[in-house]
Amino acid sequence: MVDVLLGLQWGDEGKGKIVDYFAPKYDIIARFQGGPNAGHTLYVEGKKVVLHQIPSGIFHQNTLNLIGNGVVLDAVTFKKECESVAAFGVDYRKNLYIAQRTNLILPTHRALDKASELAKGNDKIGSTLKGIGPAYMDKTGRNALRVGDILDKDFMAHYEKLKAKHLELIKGNDFDEEITAWENEFFTAIEFLKTFKIVNGEYWINEQLNAGKTVLAEGAQGSMLDVDFGTFPFVTSSNTISAGVCTGLGIAPQKIREVIGVTKAYCTRVGSGPFPTELFNETGEELRKIGGEFGATTGRPRRCGWIDLVALKFACMINGVTKLVMTKADVLDAFDELDVCVSYKIDGKETDQIPFQMAKMQIDPVYKTFKGWKIDSSALKTAAELPGVMNEYIGFIHEYLGVSVNYVSNGPGRDQLIEIK
């Protein structure tokens, strides 16, 4: 049995904490897509730790963790992550497995990413410049090097051939960084990577399932960044939706049971691209300040706005969401009124559907306004303690989406998660 946990907005929904909460209930946590552009923030022993590629079950000693073939792996970042995990006394090699088919991010992928973004000028998409897009391009272009290849005696020959191709592509672009230092780090990290359990991921995970093991598939980024269904071209390079679990781990669709979607009680976005409910006023600034809305990976200030139910319903539909987790509800404690986007107005007409090309049209959100609850919700422990106005807000979202809000997160701590029956 496989349950899926993924973000329903533009990423940064607080998935790390939620996976960490659910992890003890599963035998295996598996990452199925994305790369080091992800940042899952956990609080372990009161200390903040950010994971980028390692599954969020790594801090649970009885939980196995798999980096699946749908991931693009930066070995340098991976090594640094392992060092941060080791600082908590965790034996990261014991329960961490890496699929042979996982694609590698090379130093020249980072160079290509930066050169490409520089060439776009004012049309930048807001790339994290970590080589994600170029690595996925090599995957679909059938040129990629994969984790299993590092054990091949011809690895260096394949590396040099791909590097030469990349350098040829960069030639003529406004890019003059010396990548030798990147390469030195890369090859040190490759030797480190060789010391891990590199497995035939699809066989490994299906053997575990056949033995009755339970799996939680952990998504990165968010559904509105999906390469097919997100706000194209301002998207990531992988399938962030539940369908990506099958191709990203090598499991059949009928193995999937629950799809747990994570949404903030409001909305944020990092980088460029459409964001209909974005607030450019003091309210938006206050959301950013109270919510600490700065990228876990990049540190970039997040754009902030009210919750967008049009986009959220779309995300629930394409993912087949069965349960909802609402995070950062406590951030809304300070506001007298809360707006909820219930439709878009485009060219004078209202719609409750996501348009084909959001980036090329003026979208005016239509709001329904709710009274704020104006209490310190971070101290609440049970659903019975939720104030009536908070229940109205949550209840309307449930009614609009047709999916139950089963959990409300009211703070960063592991114990700050209220279950709603």
N, C-alpha and C positions, 0 to 999 in steps of 0.2 A: 504494500500500500504506500502510495506517495501523496503527500499533501504539498501544496505549493504556497509559498509566502512571497508576495511581491508588492511593489509600490504602484499606486494608481494615479499619481500625478507626474510631476517632472523630476522625480527623484527626491532625495533628502526628506523622505517621510518619517524617518526614525525607525527604519526596518531592523537595524542592528540590534537595538534593545529588544524588539519584539521577537526576533529569531532567538536571541539569547534566553528570553523568557520561555519560549516553547521548546527549546533544545532538549531539556531533560526528558521530555515526553517521547522523543524519537531516538532511534538507534543510530541514524546517519543524518548529517546535514551536508547537502551537496550544492555547490555553486554551479549554475548552468549557463551563464553568459557574462559578458562584460569583462572588464579588466581593472587595472589600477586607477581608472577614472572613478571607480566606486569608492565610497567612504562610509563604512558602517561603524558608527560610534557606540561603544559599550562602556559601562562603568563597572569595573571589577575591583572589588575591595575598596570602593570609594574613589578609585583612580580612573581617569579617562584613558581609553585606548581606542585607536581607530584602525580597523581592519580594511584592507583594500582588495585582497584576493583570497585570503584564507577564510574559509567558512566560519560563521559566527559561533559554531558549536565547539570551537577549539578549547575553550576554557572549562568544558565539562569532561571530566576524565573518562567517563564511560561512553562517550559519544564519538563515533567515527566521523571523519570529515573527508569529502571528496571534492577536488577541483576538477570539474567536468570538461569534456572536449569542446564545449561551446564557449569556454573562456579563452581570452588571449592573455598570456602570462608574461609579465615583466619579471624576469629572474632577479634583477637588482632590487626592485621594490619588495619582492617576495622575501629575499634574504633579510632586508631591514625589518619587515613585518615579523619574521621569525624571531629576530633579536628582541623586539618589543614584547612578544609573547613570552619569551624565555625569562624576561625580567619579573614575571609573575610566578616563576617556578614551574612553568608548564613544559613538559617534554613534548615539543611540537612534532617530533618525528613519529612518536608512538601511534597516534591516531589520525595521521594526515596522509591521504593518498592522492596521487595526481594521475589523471588519465593520459595515456600515451598520445592520444590524438589532440591534446590541448596545444593550441598554436602559440608560438613564441613571438614576443615583441623584441625586435633587434634594435641596436642603437640607431641604425639608419632609418628605421620606422619613425623614431622620434624626430629625426632630421627632416624626413619627408613631411611629417605632420606640421612642423614649424614652418617649413618653406611654403607649404600649401596655404596655411593660414595667413602668412605674410603677403602672399600673392593676391589674396582676396580683398585686401585693403578694407574699405568700409563695409564690405559684404561678409565680414568674418561671421562664422557660425558659433564662435565661443568655445572652440576645442580646448580641452585640457592640455594639449600638446604632449601627450604621453605615448603617442604612436598607435593609439587604438584603431583609428580609421584605416591607416595604411596597412596594419597587420591583418585586419579583416579583408581588405582589398586583395592582399596576397593569398588569403585563404580562398576567396571566391575565384581568384585568378590562377589558382592551383600552383602557386610558387612557394607556399609557406614552409617554414621549418617548424616541426612539432616537437613536443617534449621527448617523445620516443626516439627522435633523431639524434639527441645528444649522446646516446649510447652507441651510435653507429660510427665505425672507424672512418667513414667518409664525411663526417659532420663538418669539418673545417672547409673541405672543398665545396660543399653545398653552401656554407655560410659565405665564403668569398664570392661565389657566383651571384648570390642574391644581393650581397653588398654592392657589387659592381653595377648591377642593374639599378639599384636605388640611387647610387651616386650619379649615374647617367641621367636619371630623371630630375635630380636636383640641379644639375648643371644649368647655368643661365639664370637661376633664381637668386633672389637677394638673400642668400644664406651663406654665411662665412664662418660658422662655428667649427672648431676643431673637435672631431668626435673620438680621437684616440683615447682620451680619458674615459669616455663613455664605454669604449670597447674593453678597456682594462677592467672596469667594474663588471661588465657583462660576463667576461670569461671567468672571473673569480666566482661570480654568482652561479654560472653554469656548473662549475665543479661542485658547488654547494648543493645545487639541485639534484645532482647525481646520487646524493646520499639518501634520497627519499624513496618511498615506496611508489615506484612508477608502474602503473597497472593498466591492463586492458580494461578501460573504464566501463564500457557497456556490458561486458561479461561479468565484471566484478559486481556492479550494482544489481544486475538481474539475478545473480547467484544469491546476493543478500536478500532480495525481495522473495525469491523462491524459498528461502530459509525462514520466511516469516518476519523479516526485519522491516521496521518502519523508516521511511525517508521523508525528510522535509527539504524540498528544493528551494533554495534561497536565491531570490532575484536581486539584481543590481539595477541602478537607475530607476526609471519609472515608466509606466505604460505609455504616457504621452511623449516619450522619447524613443518609442519603438521605431525601428528603421522603416517598417511598412505602414504602421498606423498612427505614428506620432505626428508632430507638427513639422513635417518635412519642408525644407531640408535641415531644419534646426533640430536634429535628432542625434541619437547615438548610432553606432554601426552594427548593432545586434538586435535580435528579437527579444525584447524585454518582457513580452507577455507570456501567458501560461503555455501557449503552443511551443515556445522555445525550450521548454523543459524536455520535450520528447527528443528534439534534435540535439540539444545541449548536453544530454546525459545518455541517450541511447535507450530510452524506455518507451513502451507502447502507451498510446493515449488511455486505454482502459485501465491502466495502473493508477491513474490519477483519481483521487477521491475529493478532498476539499481544496478549494482555492481561496486562500485567506488574503484579502486585499488590505493594504495599509494606506490610509489617507490622513493628512493633517486636518485639524479642525478649521484651518484656513488654507492658504495656498502660497507656495513659493516657487521660484525658478532661478537657476543660475545660468548665466550666459545669455546669448541672444535668442530671439524667436518670439512668436506670438504668446501673449499672456493677457487674455481679455479682462480679467478682474484685477490687474495690477493697480496698486495705489501709489500715486506720486505725491501724496500729501503727508501731513503729520501722522495720520493714522498708519500709513504704510511704514513710516520710520519707527513708530512705536512698536508695531508688530516685529520689525527686525531687531529692535533693541531688546524687547522683553523675551523674544524667542531665541536670541543669540544666533540669528540667521546669517551664518557665515559658513561657506563650504568646508566640509570635513576634510576633503582632499586638497582643495585649491586655496581655501581661506577667503575666497571671493565673497563680497556681500551678496546675499540673495535678494532678488526682487520679491516683494511681498504683496499680497492682496487677499481678498475675501475668497471663501471656498466657492469653487465653480462646479455646480452640480450637473451642468450639461456635459462637461468633460468627464466628470466622475461616472456618470451613468454610461457613457460611451465605453470607458475603461472597464466597468463592471460587465458590460455586454460582451466585449471581445475576449475577456479573460474567463468568463463563466464564474464570477466571484460568488462564493457561497457564504462567506463570513466577512465582516468588516472590523478593522481595528482603527479607531480614531486616536491619533496621537496629538500631543501638545494642546490638549483642551484647556490646560491651566493658563496658557498664554493669553486666552481670551478673557481671563478673570477681570482685567482692568477696564474693559470697554462697556460703555453705557448701552450701546446698540451694536448689533451684529448684522451684517448684510450677507445674504446667500444668493448667488446667481442662479436663476431658475430658467432663463432662456437668453438667447442672443438676438439682438436687433441688427440685421444686415440689410442695407439699402431700404430701410423703412419697414421691413418685414420681420416678424418674430419667428424664430425657429428653436427647437430643442435638440437639433442635430449638429454634430461637428461638420463643418464644411470641408470640402476637398482640399482647398488651399488657404488655410487660415492666414498665412504670411502675406497674402496679396489682397486682403480686404479689411475694411474698417468694421470692427465688431464692437457693438455697444452692449454691455451686459445689462440685463433686466433683473433687478433685485427684489427679494422679499426681505423685510427687516424684522429682526427679533430683538427683544429686550435682553440685555446682558445679565449675567447672574450675579456679578459684583460681589463675589466671595472668594476666599482663598481655597480654591478647589484642590490644591496640591496635598492638603491634609486628609482628604476624603479616602475612605478605605472600601466602602461597599456601595452597591447600586442604590440601596435604600437611602443613602445620605445625599444623593444627587439632588440639587434644588429643582423645583418644578420648571423654572425657565430653561434650565439646562436640558431637562428631559424633553421639553418642547422642541428645542433646537435639534437634539439627536433624533427625536421621533419624526420630525419633518424630513430629515435626511433619509431615514429608513423608508418612509412612505414614498418619497420621490424616486429613490433608487430601486426600491423593491428588494433590498438586501438588508438583513439585520446588522445593526452595529452591536457586536458581541463584546467588544472590549473598548474601554476608554483609558488612554494613558494620560495621567495628570502630573507628570514630572519625569525627570531623567532616571530616577532610581529604579532598580529591579522590582521593588515592591509597590511602585506607583503605577499600578495597572488594575483597573476595576472591571470585573467581569459582569456583564449584563445578561441575565438568563433570558 
